[in-house]
């Protein structure tokens, strides 16, 4: 688990021919560096805080023995997605084809893990955080116009609420 350091984020693009092979390479990097490594489709990630909060809540669930997934990276994915079902949460992961990604790296040797992600997986390194698809996010997190109006259009606040509500929904 993370010490008190914040996770690192590696942003960029990748053409994925084989999703399983991509995930296996993420796992290999994690094993080599002792880091947790999880890739997200950048279209769903509203901010760094979105993923940082998912890490905090996943770690708390693990510490309490309340985690759903055996793997920390998958538990983080569940919290980021605000879903208890892994198959539902996988929508936030990469798909075959062209992807704009945010790869979260935390714990272990995060610098080596981030470098390995850049060198071995990404086609290009470029900013993707904050470049989310608002329509996709509102549909996935089931946010309606009335909720958006209450928070003055702050979609990030509502997504953070969905992430936090996963604890309550157990």
C-alpha positions as CSV (number, residue, x, y, z in Angstrom):
1,X,0.0,0.0,0.0
2,X,1.0,3.6,-0.4
3,X,2.9,5.3,2.3
4,X,1.8,8.9,2.6
5,X,2.9,9.7,-0.9
6,X,0.4,10.4,-3.6
7,X,0.0,8.1,-6.5
8,X,1.8,8.9,-9.8
9,X,-0.1,9.3,-13.0
10,X,1.3,8.4,-16.4
11,X,-0.8,9.9,-19.2
12,X,-0.8,9.2,-22.8
13,X,-2.1,7.2,-25.7
14,X,-1.8,3.5,-26.6
15,X,-3.1,1.3,-29.4
16,X,-4.2,-1.9,-27.8
17,X,-4.2,-5.0,-30.0
18,X,-4.8,-7.5,-27.3
19,X,-6.4,-6.3,-24.0
20,X,-5.3,-9.4,-22.1
21,X,-1.7,-8.9,-23.2
22,X,-1.9,-5.2,-22.2
23,X,-3.2,-6.2,-18.7
24,X,-0.5,-8.9,-18.4
25,X,2.2,-6.3,-19.1
26,X,0.7,-4.0,-16.5
27,X,0.9,-7.0,-14.0
28,X,4.4,-7.7,-15.0
29,X,5.5,-4.1,-14.4
30,X,3.7,-4.3,-11.0
31,X,5.5,-7.5,-10.1
32,X,8.9,-6.1,-11.1
33,X,8.5,-2.9,-9.2
34,X,6.3,-3.9,-6.3
35,X,3.9,-1.1,-7.3
36,X,0.2,-1.1,-7.9
37,X,-0.4,-0.3,-11.5
38,X,-3.9,0.3,-13.0
39,X,-4.8,1.8,-16.3
40,X,-8.0,3.8,-16.8
41,X,-9.8,5.1,-19.9
42,X,-9.1,8.9,-19.6
43,X,-12.6,9.6,-20.9
44,X,-14.0,8.5,-17.5
45,X,-11.4,10.1,-15.1
46,X,-12.6,13.6,-14.1
47,X,-9.5,14.5,-12.1
48,X,-6.5,13.4,-10.1
49,X,-8.6,13.6,-7.0
50,X,-11.0,11.1,-8.5
51,X,-8.3,8.4,-8.6
52,X,-6.6,9.6,-5.3
53,X,-10.0,9.2,-3.5
54,X,-10.4,5.7,-5.0
55,X,-7.0,4.7,-3.7
56,X,-7.8,6.1,-0.2
57,X,-11.1,4.2,0.0
58,X,-9.7,1.0,-1.5
59,X,-6.9,1.0,1.0
60,X,-9.3,1.6,3.8
61,X,-11.5,-1.3,2.7
62,X,-8.4,-3.6,2.5
63,X,-7.2,-2.5,5.9
64,X,-10.7,-3.3,7.3
65,X,-10.9,-6.6,5.5
66,X,-14.0,-5.3,3.6
67,X,-12.4,-5.4,0.1
68,X,-14.3,-7.1,-2.7
69,X,-11.2,-7.8,-4.9
70,X,-8.2,-9.8,-3.9
71,X,-6.0,-7.5,-6.0
72,X,-5.4,-3.9,-4.8
73,X,-5.4,-2.6,-8.4
74,X,-8.8,-4.1,-9.0
75,X,-10.1,-2.7,-5.7
76,X,-9.0,0.7,-6.8
77,X,-10.7,0.2,-10.1
78,X,-14.0,-0.7,-8.3
79,X,-13.9,2.5,-6.2
80,X,-13.0,4.7,-9.2
81,X,-16.0,3.2,-11.0
82,X,-18.3,3.4,-8.0
83,X,-19.3,-0.3,-8.7
84,X,-19.1,-3.5,-6.7
85,X,-19.1,-5.7,-9.8
86,X,-15.8,-6.1,-11.5
87,X,-17.4,-6.7,-14.9
88,X,-19.2,-3.3,-14.6
89,X,-16.1,-1.5,-13.4
90,X,-14.0,-2.8,-16.3
91,X,-15.7,-0.2,-18.5
92,X,-13.2,2.3,-17.0
93,X,-10.3,0.2,-18.3
94,X,-8.8,0.1,-21.7
95,X,-10.4,-1.5,-24.8
96,X,-8.9,-2.9,-28.0
97,X,-8.0,-0.1,-30.4
98,X,-6.9,3.5,-29.7
99,X,-7.0,4.6,-26.1
100,X,-6.3,7.8,-24.2
101,X,-5.2,6.5,-20.8
102,X,-4.3,7.5,-17.3
103,X,-2.2,4.9,-15.6
104,X,-2.1,5.1,-11.8
105,X,1.1,3.9,-10.1
106,X,1.3,3.7,-6.4
107,X,3.6,2.0,-3.8
108,X,6.6,-0.1,-4.4
109,X,9.0,1.7,-6.7
110,X,6.6,4.1,-8.4
111,X,9.3,5.9,-10.4
112,X,10.5,2.7,-12.0
113,X,7.0,1.5,-12.6
114,X,6.0,4.8,-14.2
115,X,9.1,4.7,-16.4
116,X,8.3,1.1,-17.4
117,X,4.7,2.1,-18.3
118,X,6.0,4.9,-20.5
119,X,8.7,2.8,-22.2
120,X,6.8,-0.5,-22.6
121,X,3.2,0.4,-23.0
122,X,2.5,3.9,-24.2
123,X,2.7,5.0,-27.8
124,X,2.9,8.6,-26.7
125,X,3.1,10.5,-23.5
126,X,0.6,13.4,-23.4
127,X,-1.8,15.0,-21.0
128,X,-5.1,13.2,-20.7
129,X,-6.3,14.1,-17.1
130,X,-9.1,16.5,-17.2
131,X,-9.9,15.7,-20.8
132,X,-12.9,13.5,-19.9
133,X,-16.1,13.0,-21.9
134,X,-18.8,14.7,-19.8
135,X,-21.6,13.0,-21.6
136,X,-20.0,9.6,-21.1
137,X,-19.3,10.3,-17.4
138,X,-22.8,11.5,-16.6
139,X,-24.3,8.4,-18.3
140,X,-21.9,6.0,-16.6
141,X,-22.3,7.5,-13.1
142,X,-26.0,8.1,-13.6
143,X,-25.9,11.8,-13.0
144,X,-29.0,13.7,-14.0
145,X,-29.5,17.4,-14.8
146,X,-31.1,18.1,-11.4
147,X,-28.1,16.9,-9.5
148,X,-25.8,18.9,-11.8
149,X,-27.8,22.0,-11.1
150,X,-27.5,21.5,-7.4
151,X,-23.7,21.5,-7.5
152,X,-23.5,24.3,-10.2
153,X,-22.4,21.9,-12.9
154,X,-19.5,20.5,-10.8
155,X,-19.4,17.0,-12.3
156,X,-16.2,16.1,-10.4
157,X,-18.1,16.7,-7.1
158,X,-20.8,14.2,-8.1
159,X,-18.3,11.6,-9.3
160,X,-16.4,11.9,-6.0
161,X,-19.7,11.4,-4.2
162,X,-20.4,8.2,-6.3
163,X,-16.9,6.9,-5.4
164,X,-17.5,7.6,-1.7
165,X,-21.0,6.0,-1.8
166,X,-19.6,2.7,-2.8
167,X,-18.6,2.2,0.9
168,X,-22.2,2.8,2.0
169,X,-23.7,0.5,-0.7
170,X,-21.9,-2.7,0.6
